[in-house]
Amino acid sequence: MVLSPPRSAIDIVALAQHVRAAVGDRAVVSVLHDLVVIDVPREGLVDVARLVRDDPATRCDLYSVNAGVDTGTGEMRSVTFVGGTTTHAFVMLRTSCSVEDPHVPTLSGVWEGANWCERETYDMFGIEFDDHPDLRRIFLEESFPGHPLRKSFLPPRSDARGG
């Protein structure tokens, strides 16, 4: 059995070219399997997200998930997946920040569904979503030291671990 990448229901290359023309030099657009990937600096994230939501070619009305990434090099990424329920366009928005300045703008004003997903990324990675309406931990207690999915995280010592 040979596994192959998923086949898009739309012309993904043409869609990427359309998005590339729409965002201009504000972002870098590429294709990964059935996704249009947009690498955008944090200063332009909200504008590009609105474009992806409102452009008739993409019409990404469904916020799926946000994932944090700690590269281990001092760079962290916020990766957001959105889709168009009528256009069948799937888009990945990626933006970076540093461990020293872990700030990216919230997308909760663009998609309400971003609220809890961004809280999870904040809790686990410590990425702060500027202007988020309720940025606080969602899984761990507020007093928990650190962010457990960062590569630099060291668990607190406890008797349960024998330490």
C-alpha positions as a Markdown table, in Angstrom:
| # | Residue | x | y | z |
|---|---|---|---|---|
| 1 | Met | 0.0 | 0.0 | 0.0 |
| 2 | Val | 1.4 | 3.4 | -1.0 |
| 3 | Leu | 0.4 | 6.5 | 0.9 |
| 4 | Ser | 0.0 | 9.7 | -0.9 |
| 5 | Pro | -0.9 | 13.2 | 0.2 |
| 6 | Pro | -4.5 | 14.1 | 0.4 |
| 7 | Arg | -6.1 | 15.4 | -2.8 |
| 8 | Ser | -7.6 | 18.8 | -2.6 |
| 9 | Ala | -11.2 | 19.3 | -3.8 |
| 10 | Ile | -10.1 | 22.6 | -5.3 |
| 11 | Asp | -7.2 | 23.8 | -7.5 |
| 12 | Ile | -4.9 | 24.5 | -4.6 |
| 13 | Val | -2.1 | 25.9 | -6.7 |
| 14 | Ala | -4.4 | 28.5 | -8.3 |
| 15 | Leu | -5.8 | 29.3 | -4.9 |
| 16 | Ala | -2.3 | 29.9 | -3.5 |
| 17 | Gln | -1.5 | 32.2 | -6.5 |
| 18 | His | -4.7 | 34.2 | -5.8 |
| 19 | Val | -3.8 | 34.5 | -2.1 |
| 20 | Arg | -0.2 | 35.4 | -2.9 |
| 21 | Ala | -1.5 | 38.2 | -5.2 |
| 22 | Ala | -3.9 | 39.4 | -2.5 |
| 23 | Val | -1.4 | 39.5 | 0.4 |
| 24 | Gly | 1.5 | 40.9 | -1.7 |
| 25 | Asp | 4.7 | 41.4 | 0.2 |
| 26 | Arg | 2.9 | 41.2 | 3.6 |
| 27 | Ala | 3.4 | 37.4 | 3.7 |
| 28 | Val | 5.0 | 34.4 | 2.0 |
| 29 | Val | 2.5 | 32.0 | 0.5 |
| 30 | Ser | 3.2 | 28.3 | -0.3 |
| 31 | Val | 1.3 | 25.0 | -0.6 |
| 32 | Leu | 1.6 | 22.0 | 1.6 |
| 33 | His | -0.5 | 19.0 | 0.5 |
| 34 | Asp | -4.0 | 20.4 | 0.5 |
| 35 | Leu | -3.2 | 23.5 | 2.5 |
| 36 | Val | -2.4 | 27.1 | 1.6 |
| 37 | Val | 0.4 | 28.0 | 4.0 |
| 38 | Ile | 0.8 | 31.7 | 4.8 |
| 39 | Asp | 3.9 | 32.7 | 6.8 |
| 40 | Val | 3.2 | 36.2 | 8.1 |
| 41 | Pro | 5.0 | 38.5 | 10.4 |
| 42 | Arg | 3.1 | 39.2 | 13.6 |
| 43 | Glu | 2.5 | 42.8 | 12.6 |
| 44 | Gly | 0.4 | 41.7 | 9.6 |
| 45 | Leu | -1.3 | 38.7 | 11.1 |
| 46 | Val | -4.7 | 40.2 | 11.8 |
| 47 | Asp | -4.9 | 41.9 | 8.4 |
| 48 | Val | -4.0 | 38.7 | 6.6 |
| 49 | Ala | -6.4 | 36.7 | 8.7 |
| 50 | Arg | -9.2 | 39.1 | 7.8 |
| 51 | Leu | -8.4 | 38.8 | 4.2 |
| 52 | Val | -8.5 | 34.9 | 4.4 |
| 53 | Arg | -11.8 | 35.1 | 6.2 |
| 54 | Asp | -13.4 | 37.7 | 3.8 |
| 55 | Asp | -12.0 | 36.9 | 0.4 |
| 56 | Pro | -14.6 | 35.1 | -1.7 |
| 57 | Ala | -12.0 | 32.7 | -3.0 |
| 58 | Thr | -11.1 | 31.4 | 0.5 |
| 59 | Arg | -14.0 | 32.5 | 2.7 |
| 60 | Cys | -12.4 | 30.8 | 5.7 |
| 61 | Asp | -15.3 | 30.9 | 8.2 |
| 62 | Leu | -14.3 | 28.0 | 10.3 |
| 63 | Tyr | -11.5 | 28.4 | 12.9 |
| 64 | Ser | -10.1 | 24.9 | 13.6 |
| 65 | Val | -7.2 | 25.1 | 16.0 |
| 66 | Asn | -4.1 | 26.9 | 17.1 |
| 67 | Ala | -0.9 | 25.1 | 17.9 |
| 68 | Gly | 2.2 | 26.4 | 19.5 |
| 69 | Val | 5.7 | 25.3 | 18.4 |
| 70 | Asp | 8.9 | 25.8 | 20.3 |
| 71 | Thr | 11.7 | 25.3 | 17.8 |
| 72 | Gly | 14.3 | 25.0 | 20.6 |
| 73 | Thr | 16.3 | 27.9 | 19.0 |
| 74 | Gly | 14.7 | 30.8 | 20.8 |
| 75 | Glu | 11.9 | 31.0 | 18.2 |
| 76 | Met | 8.3 | 30.1 | 18.9 |
| 77 | Arg | 5.5 | 29.9 | 16.4 |
| 78 | Ser | 1.8 | 30.3 | 16.6 |
| 79 | Val | 0.2 | 28.1 | 13.9 |
| 80 | Thr | -3.5 | 28.6 | 13.1 |
| 81 | Phe | -5.6 | 26.3 | 10.9 |
| 82 | Val | -8.8 | 27.7 | 9.3 |
| 83 | Gly | -11.1 | 26.5 | 6.6 |
| 84 | Gly | -13.9 | 27.5 | 4.3 |
| 85 | Thr | -17.1 | 25.5 | 4.8 |
| 86 | Thr | -18.4 | 26.5 | 1.3 |
| 87 | Thr | -15.1 | 27.0 | -0.6 |
| 88 | His | -13.3 | 23.9 | 0.8 |
| 89 | Ala | -10.2 | 26.1 | 1.1 |
| 90 | Phe | -7.9 | 25.1 | 4.0 |
| 91 | Val | -5.3 | 27.6 | 5.2 |
| 92 | Met | -2.5 | 27.5 | 7.7 |
| 93 | Leu | -1.4 | 30.9 | 9.2 |
| 94 | Arg | 2.1 | 30.8 | 10.8 |
| 95 | Thr | 3.7 | 33.6 | 12.7 |
| 96 | Ser | 6.8 | 33.7 | 14.9 |
| 97 | Cys | 7.9 | 35.3 | 18.1 |
| 98 | Ser | 10.9 | 34.9 | 20.4 |
| 99 | Val | 11.1 | 33.3 | 23.8 |
| 100 | Glu | 12.2 | 36.7 | 25.1 |
| 101 | Asp | 9.3 | 38.5 | 23.4 |
| 102 | Pro | 6.5 | 35.9 | 23.3 |
| 103 | His | 3.8 | 38.1 | 21.9 |
| 104 | Val | 1.5 | 37.7 | 18.8 |
| 105 | Pro | -1.8 | 39.4 | 18.2 |
| 106 | Thr | -5.0 | 37.5 | 19.1 |
| 107 | Leu | -7.2 | 36.3 | 16.3 |
| 108 | Ser | -10.3 | 36.2 | 18.6 |
| 109 | Gly | -11.6 | 39.4 | 17.0 |
| 110 | Val | -11.5 | 37.7 | 13.6 |
| 111 | Trp | -12.8 | 34.3 | 14.6 |
| 112 | Glu | -14.5 | 33.9 | 18.0 |
| 113 | Gly | -13.3 | 30.3 | 18.1 |
| 114 | Ala | -9.7 | 31.5 | 18.6 |
| 115 | Asn | -10.5 | 32.3 | 22.2 |
| 116 | Trp | -10.0 | 29.0 | 24.0 |
| 117 | Cys | -7.4 | 27.7 | 21.5 |
| 118 | Glu | -5.2 | 30.7 | 22.2 |
| 119 | Arg | -5.7 | 30.2 | 25.9 |
| 120 | Glu | -4.4 | 26.6 | 25.5 |
| 121 | Thr | -1.4 | 27.8 | 23.6 |
| 122 | Tyr | -0.7 | 30.4 | 26.2 |
| 123 | Asp | -1.0 | 27.9 | 29.0 |
| 124 | Met | 1.3 | 25.3 | 27.4 |
| 125 | Phe | 3.8 | 27.5 | 25.6 |
| 126 | Gly | 3.6 | 30.9 | 27.2 |
| 127 | Ile | 2.8 | 32.7 | 23.9 |
| 128 | Glu | 0.9 | 35.8 | 24.9 |
| 129 | Phe | -1.9 | 36.8 | 22.6 |
| 130 | Asp | -2.1 | 40.6 | 22.7 |
| 131 | Asp | -5.6 | 42.1 | 23.1 |
| 132 | His | -7.1 | 38.7 | 23.9 |
| 133 | Pro | -10.4 | 39.2 | 25.8 |
| 134 | Asp | -9.6 | 36.6 | 28.6 |
| 135 | Leu | -6.0 | 35.4 | 28.4 |
| 136 | Arg | -5.5 | 33.1 | 31.4 |
| 137 | Arg | -4.5 | 29.5 | 31.9 |
| 138 | Ile | -7.1 | 26.9 | 30.8 |
| 139 | Phe | -5.6 | 23.6 | 32.1 |
| 140 | Leu | -3.1 | 24.5 | 34.8 |
| 141 | Glu | -3.6 | 26.6 | 37.9 |
| 142 | Glu | -2.4 | 30.2 | 37.6 |
| 143 | Ser | 0.4 | 29.5 | 40.1 |
| 144 | Phe | 1.9 | 26.7 | 38.0 |
| 145 | Pro | 5.6 | 27.5 | 37.3 |
| 146 | Gly | 6.3 | 27.8 | 33.6 |
| 147 | His | 4.8 | 26.4 | 30.4 |
| 148 | Pro | 5.2 | 22.6 | 30.1 |
| 149 | Leu | 5.5 | 22.3 | 26.3 |
| 150 | Arg | 8.4 | 24.6 | 26.0 |
| 151 | Lys | 11.6 | 22.8 | 25.3 |
| 152 | Ser | 13.3 | 24.5 | 28.2 |
| 153 | Phe | 10.7 | 23.5 | 30.7 |
| 154 | Leu | 11.8 | 21.6 | 33.8 |
| 155 | Pro | 9.0 | 20.0 | 35.9 |
| 156 | Pro | 8.7 | 21.2 | 39.4 |
| 157 | Arg | 10.1 | 18.8 | 42.0 |
| 158 | Ser | 7.6 | 16.9 | 44.0 |
| 159 | Asp | 7.5 | 14.0 | 46.4 |
| 160 | Ala | 5.4 | 12.1 | 43.9 |
| 161 | Arg | 8.5 | 12.0 | 41.6 |
| 162 | Gly | 10.7 | 10.9 | 44.4 |
| 163 | Gly | 12.5 | 14.2 | 44.4 |
